[in-house]
Amino acid sequence: MRFSGNIEAKTDNKGRVFIPACFRRILQAEDCERLILRKEPNQQCLVLYPESTWNAILDELRKKLNRWKSADQMIFRKFVANIDELTIDSNGRILIQKKYREAAAIGQDVCFIGVDDTIEIWAKDKLEEIINSDDDFGADLERIMTSNEGGE
């Protein structure tokens, strides 16, 4: 499952928002009925995980953590504690609870960003701030893509 693109949308007064049609088609093709929503720990956005992606991430995280170390258990606990299990309604919408909208400073205008096997939901103004502030993107991308070329 691969998502890409930047699609603008609007939330309604209840916090419902349409999942972009291009993303819904991918989810339907993969027979994905449940999504997991959580606040991204390193950015001010929300992340939608298809259930299969969420389970794979939990398996990977669990393998890296020792269940008998309290610090590791706390990391796992915090990762799984604040999630919301969502289903897309018959109109193609999800409901983003108020606590999640507040955590990501989401108002009415949002952007859905396809990020490989997940979908990020950003407040439009927050996304524009970070997208437009990174003058080094081209140089960073060049460095990453040419780092293993053997001197070419």
C-alpha positions in Angstrom: 0.0 0.0 0.0 1.6 3.3 -1.1 0.1 6.7 -0.6 1.5 9.9 -2.1 0.3 13.4 -2.8 -1.0 16.5 -1.0 -4.7 17.0 -1.0 -6.6 19.8 0.7 -9.8 19.2 2.5 -12.1 20.9 5.1 -13.4 19.6 8.4 -17.0 20.2 9.3 -18.2 21.6 12.7 -18.2 18.1 14.2 -14.7 17.3 13.1 -15.6 15.1 10.2 -13.5 15.2 7.0 -13.6 13.4 3.7 -10.7 11.0 3.1 -9.5 12.0 -0.4 -10.9 9.8 -3.1 -7.4 8.7 -4.4 -6.6 7.4 -0.9 -10.0 5.8 -0.4 -9.5 3.8 -3.6 -6.2 2.5 -2.4 -7.7 1.5 1.0 -10.7 -0.2 -0.8 -8.4 -2.1 -3.1 -6.5 -3.4 -0.1 -9.8 -4.2 1.6 -8.9 -2.0 4.6 -11.9 -1.3 6.8 -10.2 0.1 9.9 -7.7 2.9 10.3 -5.7 3.8 13.4 -5.3 7.5 14.2 -2.6 8.9 16.4 -0.6 12.1 17.0 2.8 12.0 15.3 5.4 12.1 18.1 7.9 14.3 16.2 5.7 16.6 14.2 2.5 18.6 14.8 0.3 16.4 12.6 -1.9 13.3 12.9 -1.1 10.0 11.2 -3.6 7.5 9.8 -2.4 4.0 9.7 -4.2 1.3 7.7 -4.7 -1.6 10.2 -2.2 -3.9 8.5 0.5 -1.1 8.6 -0.3 -0.4 12.2 0.1 -4.1 13.2 3.4 -4.3 11.3 4.7 -1.2 13.1 3.6 -2.6 16.5 5.4 -5.9 15.7 8.5 -4.0 14.8 8.4 -1.8 17.9 7.7 -4.8 20.1 10.8 -6.6 18.8 13.0 -3.7 19.6 11.7 -3.3 23.2 12.3 -5.6 26.1 9.0 -6.3 27.9 10.9 -6.7 31.2 12.4 -3.2 31.1 10.1 -0.6 32.6 11.5 2.2 30.3 10.8 0.0 27.3 7.3 -0.8 28.5 6.6 2.9 29.0 7.6 3.7 25.4 5.3 1.0 24.1 2.5 2.0 26.4 2.8 5.7 25.3 2.9 4.6 21.7 -0.4 2.6 21.9 -2.3 4.5 24.5 -3.5 7.5 22.6 -4.9 6.1 19.4 -8.4 6.1 17.9 -9.7 3.3 15.8 -11.7 4.7 12.9 -13.8 3.4 10.1 -14.7 5.4 7.0 -18.4 6.1 6.9 -20.6 5.5 3.9 -20.0 9.0 2.7 -16.2 8.6 2.8 -15.6 10.5 6.0 -13.8 10.0 9.2 -14.4 11.7 12.5 -11.4 13.3 14.1 -12.0 13.7 17.8 -11.5 17.2 19.3 -8.5 16.1 21.4 -6.7 15.1 18.2 -7.6 18.2 16.3 -6.3 20.3 19.2 -3.1 18.3 19.5 -2.3 19.0 15.8 -3.7 22.6 15.8 -6.2 21.5 13.1 -9.0 23.9 12.3 -11.2 23.8 9.2 -8.5 23.7 6.5 -6.5 20.5 6.4 -4.1 18.8 4.1 -3.8 15.0 3.6 -0.2 14.0 2.8 0.4 10.5 1.4 3.6 9.3 3.1 4.4 5.8 1.8 2.2 3.4 3.8 0.6 6.1 6.0 -1.5 9.2 5.6 -0.6 12.4 7.5 -3.3 15.0 8.3 -1.9 18.5 8.8 -3.4 21.9 9.6 -3.0 23.6 6.3 -1.1 26.6 7.7 1.3 24.4 9.8 2.1 22.3 6.7 2.8 25.4 4.6 5.1 26.7 7.3 7.4 23.6 7.2 7.1 23.0 3.5 8.0 26.6 2.6 10.8 26.9 5.3 13.1 24.2 4.1 15.5 25.9 1.7 17.9 23.0 2.0 15.6 20.4 0.6 17.3 20.1 -2.8 20.8 19.9 -1.2 19.6 17.3 1.4 18.0 15.2 -1.3 21.1 15.4 -3.5 23.3 14.3 -0.5 21.1 11.4 0.3 20.7 10.2 -3.2 24.4 10.5 -4.1 25.9 9.2 -0.9 26.5 5.7 -2.1 27.4 6.3 -5.7 31.1 5.6 -5.3 32.5 8.9 -6.4 30.4 9.4 -9.6 
